[in-house]
Amino acid sequence: MAAILIVEDDLTFSRILTAFLEKNGFEVKAAHSFKDGLEAINASQFDLALFDYRLPDGNGLELLQEVKHTHHMPIIMMTSFNDVRTAVKAIQVGAADYILKPVYPDELLVSVRRILDTKESTVVEQIEGESSTSLKLFEHVRLIAPTEFSVVIGGESGTGKEFVARTIHGLSKRKDGPFIAVDCGALSNELAASELFGHTKGSFTGAIGERMGTFEQAHKGTLFLDEIGNLSLEVQVKLLRAIQERTIHRVGGNNHISVDVRIIVASNDDLSERVKDGAFREDLYHRLNEFALHVPALRERGDDLLLFTSLFRETANRELDRHVKEFSPKVIDIFRKYMWPGNLRELRNVVRRAVLFTTGDTIEISSIPAEMTEAVSGNALKATELNDVQDLKSIHESTERQMISKTLLDTGYNKAKTARLLNIDRKTLYLKMEKYNIK
């Protein structure tokens, strides 16, 4: 039974949330202030926490920043303030999700179960796939796993790069050691060094105690650095030194600490291109790139689409106590034609929501986002207009940018609603807006 902490100063709402989550099989503890929440976290082990933004003696963002230094549990931020800046900040400091009040129980339950499912290792990734591209990928995974090579995993967002990393670890000689995953995209420049190498008490503002970094936590195991391209050049220098010398020292400390870790990294972007742009150190790139793997996009995996669709339907049935048996032929046709910019993560979310909105045996078009149908129609029209264009990546990115821009316009630039309509998480939306210079 998963343990959940609720930090919410509204006693009535806290009791409602507690009763709802307990009814759905969770063990719940409630705290009603920043101080009580911090004490509860330090005293007990929780699988997930829900923080209200407004607390009588602080706010949820401050509490999130405080516990992220010492605890690796996913956190959902709740707030009544429909303020994009709050959402951006919550994602930047490491929130797993962000929910606006009034909180809809079914939406909350979906979010909680998704996050707890494998703590950011998606359900998708419990199956390898049967297409030729998938078989080739995992043939290489099994080849490289028993070695000590550092591995660079490339691929679009949502394709399952962390699962590939976990599979490598599970098939390696280090399988009995820890697997520590770090989302570099959620780390500010100030906190990245502390997260990786730890810090001593008083080494910077907010360092109220000594902290062990993820290098030490991964000793004798595997350290997975997701979205490594987001690390600053300054932190990259320290990372290279730690890998080469197999020693680290905590921020503010002088003692050298020996570490024995295998490094696996992942990036949505082509790191070799970032090297050319001067955004990524060439010496670090070559040190990490002892073996490279590319995780294919969902649209490149053929009939794996139907395999994963079936898996997600079965999983959603169990989660939501539904008995949906199939998808209508029209829905399958749309699924086959849709570009799936969010890949497996997007497919999982679309199927889960479709199961939620389906009361009978069959998922119909009315249960999937209208934007998908519109996108498929738009893609068909574009195909006739772009028949002389050979760059499929450019076509995909152009379509994706237009979809995001249109949805933002339709929602009045409500980014939380836009992310929900596109069936991607908010962090992915912000990253794509930055990538396509959408303001």
C-alpha positions as CSV (number, residue, x, y, z in Angstrom):
1,M,0.0,0.0,0.0
2,A,1.5,3.3,-1.1
3,A,1.9,6.0,1.6
4,I,0.9,9.5,0.7
5,L,1.5,12.8,2.6
6,I,-1.0,15.7,2.2
7,V,0.2,19.1,3.3
8,E,-2.9,21.3,3.2
9,D,-4.0,24.0,5.6
10,D,-7.7,23.8,4.7
11,L,-8.9,21.2,7.2
12,T,-12.1,20.4,5.4
13,F,-10.4,19.9,2.0
14,S,-7.7,17.9,3.6
15,R,-10.2,15.5,5.2
16,I,-12.0,15.2,1.8
17,L,-8.7,14.3,0.0
18,T,-7.7,11.9,2.8
19,A,-11.0,10.1,2.6
20,F,-11.0,9.9,-1.2
21,L,-7.4,8.5,-1.4
22,E,-7.9,6.1,1.5
23,K,-11.1,4.8,-0.3
24,N,-8.9,4.1,-3.3
25,G,-6.4,2.0,-1.3
26,F,-3.7,4.5,-0.2
27,E,-2.3,5.0,3.3
28,V,-2.6,8.8,3.9
29,K,-1.2,11.1,6.5
30,A,-2.2,14.8,6.7
31,A,-0.2,17.8,7.9
32,H,-1.5,21.4,7.9
33,S,1.6,23.6,7.9
34,F,5.1,23.9,6.4
35,K,6.6,23.0,9.8
36,D,4.4,19.9,10.4
37,G,4.9,18.7,6.8
38,L,8.6,18.9,7.1
39,E,8.5,17.0,10.4
40,A,6.3,14.3,8.9
41,I,8.7,13.9,5.9
42,N,11.7,13.6,8.2
43,A,10.0,11.1,10.5
44,S,8.4,8.8,8.0
45,Q,8.8,7.3,4.5
46,F,6.3,8.4,1.9
47,D,5.9,7.3,-1.7
48,L,4.3,10.6,-2.8
49,A,3.3,13.9,-1.4
50,L,0.7,16.6,-2.3
51,F,1.6,20.1,-1.3
52,D,-0.7,23.1,-1.2
53,Y,0.9,26.2,-2.5
54,R,-0.4,28.5,0.3
55,L,0.5,27.4,3.8
56,P,0.2,29.5,7.0
57,D,4.0,29.5,7.7
58,G,5.4,29.4,4.2
59,N,4.4,28.0,0.8
60,G,4.5,24.6,-1.0
61,L,7.3,25.7,-3.4
62,E,9.6,26.4,-0.5
63,L,8.7,23.1,1.1
64,L,9.3,21.3,-2.3
65,Q,12.8,23.0,-2.6
66,E,13.6,22.0,1.0
67,V,12.7,18.3,0.8
68,K,14.2,17.8,-2.7
69,H,17.6,18.1,-1.2
70,T,17.2,15.2,1.1
71,H,14.3,13.0,-0.3
72,H,13.6,11.5,-3.6
73,M,9.8,11.2,-3.6
74,P,7.5,12.6,-6.4
75,I,5.5,15.7,-5.4
76,I,2.3,17.1,-6.8
77,M,1.7,20.8,-6.3
78,M,-1.8,22.0,-5.7
79,T,-2.8,25.7,-6.0
80,S,-5.9,27.9,-6.4
81,F,-3.8,30.5,-8.3
82,N,-4.1,30.1,-12.0
83,D,-0.6,31.6,-12.4
84,V,1.7,30.2,-15.1
85,R,4.7,31.5,-13.3
86,T,3.9,29.3,-10.3
87,A,3.5,26.3,-12.6
88,V,6.8,27.0,-14.3
89,K,8.6,27.4,-11.0
90,A,7.0,24.2,-9.6
91,I,8.2,22.2,-12.6
92,Q,11.7,23.8,-12.5
93,V,12.3,22.8,-8.9
94,G,11.2,19.3,-9.5
95,A,7.4,18.9,-9.1
96,A,6.2,15.7,-10.7
97,D,2.8,17.3,-11.6
98,Y,0.8,20.4,-11.0
99,I,-3.0,20.5,-10.3
100,L,-5.3,23.5,-10.1
101,K,-8.0,23.9,-7.6
102,P,-10.8,22.9,-7.6
103,V,-9.3,19.5,-7.8
104,Y,-11.3,16.9,-9.7
105,P,-11.0,13.5,-7.9
106,D,-10.7,11.4,-11.1
107,E,-8.0,13.7,-12.5
108,L,-6.1,13.6,-9.2
109,L,-6.4,9.8,-9.0
110,V,-5.1,9.4,-12.5
111,S,-2.1,11.6,-11.7
112,V,-1.3,9.9,-8.4
113,R,-1.5,6.4,-9.9
114,R,0.6,7.4,-13.0
115,I,3.3,8.8,-10.8
116,L,3.4,6.0,-8.3
117,D,3.3,3.4,-11.1
118,T,7.0,3.2,-11.4
119,K,8.1,6.5,-9.9
120,E,8.7,8.2,-13.3
121,S,9.6,5.0,-15.1
122,T,6.5,4.8,-17.2
123,V,4.2,1.7,-17.5
124,V,4.8,1.8,-21.2
125,E,8.2,0.7,-20.7
126,Q,7.4,-2.7,-19.1
127,I,7.3,-4.2,-22.6
128,E,10.0,-4.0,-25.2
129,G,7.9,-4.2,-28.4
130,E,8.1,-6.6,-31.3
131,S,8.9,-4.4,-34.3
132,S,12.2,-4.8,-36.1
133,T,13.4,-1.4,-34.7
134,S,12.5,-2.5,-31.2
135,L,14.2,-5.9,-31.6
136,K,17.3,-4.3,-32.9
137,L,17.4,-1.8,-30.0
138,F,17.1,-4.4,-27.3
139,E,19.6,-6.7,-29.1
140,H,22.1,-3.8,-28.6
141,V,20.9,-3.3,-25.0
142,R,21.7,-6.9,-24.2
143,L,25.1,-6.6,-25.9
144,I,26.2,-3.5,-24.0
145,A,24.6,-4.3,-20.6
146,P,27.3,-6.7,-19.2
147,T,30.1,-4.2,-20.0
148,E,31.2,-1.1,-18.0
149,F,30.8,1.2,-21.0
150,S,29.2,4.6,-20.5
151,V,26.1,4.9,-22.7
152,V,24.4,7.8,-24.4
153,I,20.7,7.2,-25.1
154,G,19.1,9.4,-27.7
155,G,15.5,9.8,-28.7
156,E,12.5,12.1,-28.5
157,S,10.7,12.9,-25.3
158,G,8.4,10.1,-24.1
159,T,10.0,7.3,-26.0
160,G,11.2,5.3,-22.9
161,K,14.8,6.2,-22.5
162,E,14.8,5.7,-18.8
163,F,13.4,2.2,-19.2
164,V,16.3,1.4,-21.6
165,A,18.7,2.6,-18.9
166,R,17.0,0.6,-16.2
167,T,17.1,-2.5,-18.5
168,I,20.8,-2.0,-19.0
169,H,21.3,-1.8,-15.3
170,G,19.2,-4.9,-14.6
171,L,21.2,-7.0,-17.1
172,S,24.6,-5.7,-15.8
173,K,27.0,-6.9,-13.2
174,R,25.8,-4.0,-11.0
175,K,22.2,-5.2,-10.9
176,D,22.3,-5.7,-7.2
177,G,23.5,-2.1,-6.7
178,P,21.4,1.0,-6.7
179,F,19.9,2.6,-9.9
180,I,19.7,6.4,-9.3
181,A,18.0,8.6,-11.9
182,V,18.5,12.3,-12.0
183,D,16.3,14.7,-14.2
184,C,18.9,17.3,-15.2
185,G,16.2,19.2,-16.9
186,A,14.6,20.0,-13.5
187,L,17.8,21.3,-11.9
188,S,18.8,24.9,-11.7
189,N,22.4,25.7,-12.2
190,E,22.7,26.6,-8.5
191,L,21.3,23.2,-7.4
192,A,22.9,20.9,-10.0
193,A,26.3,20.6,-8.3
194,S,24.6,19.9,-4.9
195,E,22.3,17.3,-6.4
196,L,25.2,15.4,-8.1
197,F,27.9,15.8,-5.5
198,G,26.2,16.8,-2.3
199,H,27.0,19.7,0.0
200,T,28.2,20.5,3.5
201,K,26.2,22.4,6.1
202,G,26.2,26.1,5.5
203,S,27.9,25.8,2.1
204,F,25.2,28.1,0.5
205,T,21.9,29.7,1.5
206,G,19.5,27.0,2.4
207,A,22.1,24.3,3.1
208,I,20.8,23.6,6.6
209,G,22.6,20.3,6.9
210,E,25.0,17.9,5.2
211,R,23.7,16.2,2.1
212,M,24.9,13.1,0.1
213,G,24.8,13.6,-3.6
214,T,23.5,11.2,-6.2
215,F,27.1,10.1,-7.1
216,E,27.5,8.7,-3.6
217,Q,24.0,7.3,-3.6
218,A,24.8,5.3,-6.8
219,H,28.0,3.9,-5.4
220,K,28.5,0.3,-6.8
221,G,25.5,0.9,-9.1
222,T,24.3,3.0,-12.0
223,L,23.8,6.7,-12.2
224,F,21.3,7.8,-14.9
225,L,21.5,11.4,-16.0
226,D,18.4,12.3,-18.0
227,E,18.4,15.4,-20.2
228,I,22.1,15.9,-19.5
229,G,22.3,18.6,-22.2
230,N,20.6,21.0,-19.7
231,L,23.6,21.0,-17.4
232,S,25.7,24.2,-17.5
233,L,29.2,24.2,-18.8
234,E,30.5,24.8,-15.3
235,V,28.7,21.7,-13.9
236,Q,29.9,19.7,-17.0
237,V,33.5,20.4,-16.0
238,K,32.9,19.0,-12.5
239,L,31.1,16.0,-14.0
240,L,33.9,15.2,-16.3
241,R,36.4,15.4,-13.5
242,A,34.3,13.1,-11.3
243,I,34.0,10.5,-14.0
244,Q,37.7,10.6,-14.9
245,E,39.0,10.6,-11.4
246,R,36.3,8.5,-9.8
247,T,36.2,10.9,-6.9
248,I,33.9,13.7,-5.9
249,H,33.9,16.4,-3.2
250,R,30.8,17.9,-1.8
251,V,30.0,21.6,-2.4
252,G,31.7,23.5,0.3
253,G,33.8,20.6,1.4
254,N,37.5,19.6,0.8
255,N,37.4,15.9,1.4
256,H,37.7,13.7,-1.7
257,I,35.2,10.8,-1.7
258,S,35.8,7.8,-3.9
259,V,32.8,6.6,-6.0
260,D,32.3,3.6,-8.2
261,V,29.5,4.2,-10.6
262,R,28.5,3.4,-14.2
263,I,27.2,6.4,-16.1
264,I,24.3,6.3,-18.5
265,V,22.9,9.6,-19.9
266,A,20.0,10.5,-22.1
267,S,19.0,13.5,-24.2
268,N,16.2,14.6,-26.4
269,D,18.6,16.7,-28.4
270,D,21.6,15.5,-30.5
271,L,24.5,16.0,-28.2
272,S,27.0,16.1,-31.1
273,E,25.1,19.1,-32.4
274,R,25.2,20.8,-29.0
275,V,29.0,20.2,-29.1
276,K,29.2,22.0,-32.4
277,D,27.1,24.9,-30.9
278,G,29.4,25.1,-27.9
279,A,26.6,24.2,-25.5
280,F,28.2,20.9,-24.5
281,R,31.8,20.1,-23.8
282,E,33.4,17.9,-26.5
283,D,35.7,16.1,-24.0
284,L,32.7,15.2,-21.8
285,Y,30.8,14.0,-24.8
286,H,33.5,11.7,-26.0
287,R,34.0,10.4,-22.4
288,L,30.3,9.5,-22.2
289,N,29.8,8.3,-25.7
290,E,31.5,4.9,-25.4
291,F,28.3,3.4,-26.8
292,A,25.3,5.1,-28.3
293,L,21.7,3.9,-28.5
294,H,18.7,5.5,-30.2
295,V,15.2,4.8,-28.9
296,P,12.8,5.1,-31.9
297,A,9.8,7.3,-31.9
298,L,6.4,5.6,-31.7
299,R,5.6,6.4,-35.3
300,E,8.7,4.4,-36.3
301,R,7.7,1.3,-34.4
302,G,5.0,-0.2,-36.7
303,D,2.5,-2.5,-35.1
304,D,4.1,-1.9,-31.7
305,L,1.5,0.9,-31.6
306,L,-1.3,-1.6,-31.2
307,L,0.7,-3.7,-28.8
308,F,1.2,-0.7,-26.5
309,T,-2.3,0.5,-27.0
310,S,-3.6,-2.8,-25.7
311,L,-1.2,-2.8,-22.8
312,F,-2.4,0.7,-21.7
313,R,-6.0,-0.2,-22.0
314,E,-5.6,-3.2,-19.7
315,T,-3.6,-1.1,-17.3
316,A,-6.2,1.7,-17.3
317,N,-9.0,-0.9,-16.8
318,R,-7.3,-2.0,-13.6
319,E,-6.5,1.5,-12.4
320,L,-10.0,2.9,-13.0
321,D,-12.1,-0.2,-12.4
322,R,-13.4,-0.2,-16.0
323,H,-14.0,-3.1,-18.4
324,V,-13.2,-1.6,-21.8
325,K,-12.5,-4.4,-24.3
326,E,-11.5,-2.7,-27.5
327,F,-11.1,0.4,-29.7
328,S,-13.4,1.2,-32.6
329,P,-11.9,0.8,-36.1
330,K,-12.2,4.6,-36.5
331,V,-10.1,5.2,-33.4
332,I,-7.5,2.7,-34.5
333,D,-7.3,4.5,-37.9
334,I,-6.7,7.8,-36.2
335,F,-4.1,6.3,-33.9
336,R,-2.2,4.9,-36.9
337,K,-2.3,8.3,-38.8
338,Y,-1.5,10.5,-35.8
339,M,2.1,11.7,-35.4
340,W,2.3,11.1,-31.6
341,P,4.7,14.0,-30.8
342,G,4.6,12.8,-27.1
343,N,5.4,9.2,-28.1
344,L,4.6,6.4,-25.6
345,R,3.9,8.9,-22.8
346,E,1.3,10.6,-24.8
347,L,-0.2,7.3,-26.0
348,R,-0.5,6.1,-22.4
349,N,-2.3,9.4,-21.3
350,V,-4.7,9.3,-24.3
351,V,-5.6,5.7,-23.7
352,R,-6.0,6.2,-19.9
353,R,-8.3,9.2,-20.4
354,A,-10.3,7.4,-23.1
355,V,-10.9,4.5,-20.8
356,L,-12.0,7.0,-18.1
357,F,-14.6,8.5,-20.4
358,T,-15.9,5.2,-21.8
359,T,-18.8,3.6,-20.1
360,G,-19.3,0.7,-22.5
361,D,-17.1,-1.9,-24.0
362,T,-15.7,0.1,-26.9
363,I,-13.7,3.3,-27.1
364,E,-15.2,5.6,-29.7
365,I,-13.9,8.8,-31.3
366,S,-15.9,10.9,-28.7
367,S,-13.6,9.6,-26.0
368,I,-10.3,10.8,-27.5
369,P,-9.1,14.4,-27.8
370,A,-10.7,16.3,-30.7
371,E,-7.3,17.8,-31.4
372,M,-6.1,14.4,-32.5
373,T,-8.7,14.1,-35.2
374,E,-8.0,17.7,-36.3
375,A,-4.3,17.0,-36.4
376,V,-4.8,13.9,-38.5
377,S,-6.9,15.8,-41.0
378,G,-4.4,18.6,-41.0
379,N,-1.5,16.2,-41.6
380,A,-3.3,14.7,-44.6
381,L,-3.8,18.1,-46.1
382,K,-0.2,19.1,-45.4
383,A,1.0,15.9,-47.1
384,T,-0.4,17.1,-50.4
385,E,1.1,20.5,-49.9
386,L,4.6,19.2,-49.0
387,N,5.0,16.3,-51.4
388,D,8.3,17.8,-52.6
389,V,9.7,17.9,-49.1
390,Q,11.9,14.9,-48.1
391,D,12.9,16.0,-44.5
392,L,10.3,14.0,-42.4
393,K,11.8,15.5,-39.2
394,S,11.1,19.0,-40.4
395,I,7.5,18.0,-41.3
396,H,7.0,16.5,-37.9
397,E,8.4,19.6,-36.1
398,S,6.4,22.0,-38.2
399,T,3.2,20.1,-37.5
400,E,4.0,19.9,-33.8
401,R,4.7,23.6,-33.6
402,Q,1.4,24.5,-35.3
403,M,-0.5,22.2,-32.9
404,I,1.0,23.7,-29.9
405,S,0.5,27.3,-31.1
406,K,-3.2,26.6,-32.1
407,T,-4.0,25.0,-28.8
408,L,-2.4,27.8,-26.8
409,L,-4.5,30.3,-28.8
410,D,-7.7,28.3,-28.3
411,T,-7.1,28.2,-24.5
412,G,-6.1,31.8,-24.2
413,Y,-2.5,30.8,-23.4
414,N,-3.6,28.8,-20.4
415,K,-0.6,26.5,-20.4
416,A,-2.0,24.0,-17.8
417,K,-5.1,23.5,-20.0
418,T,-3.0,23.4,-23.1
419,A,-0.8,20.6,-21.7
420,R,-3.9,18.6,-20.7
421,L,-5.5,19.0,-24.2
422,L,-2.2,17.9,-25.9
423,N,-1.9,15.0,-23.4
424,I,1.7,16.0,-22.4
425,D,3.1,17.0,-19.1
426,R,3.7,20.7,-18.4
427,K,7.4,20.4,-18.3
428,T,7.4,18.9,-21.9
429,L,5.1,21.8,-23.0
430,Y,7.5,24.4,-21.6
431,L,10.5,22.7,-23.2
432,K,8.8,22.5,-26.6
433,M,7.7,26.2,-26.4
434,E,11.3,27.1,-25.8
435,K,12.5,24.9,-28.6
436,Y,10.1,26.4,-31.1
437,N,10.4,29.9,-29.7
438,I,6.6,30.1,-28.9
439,K,5.8,33.1,-26.7
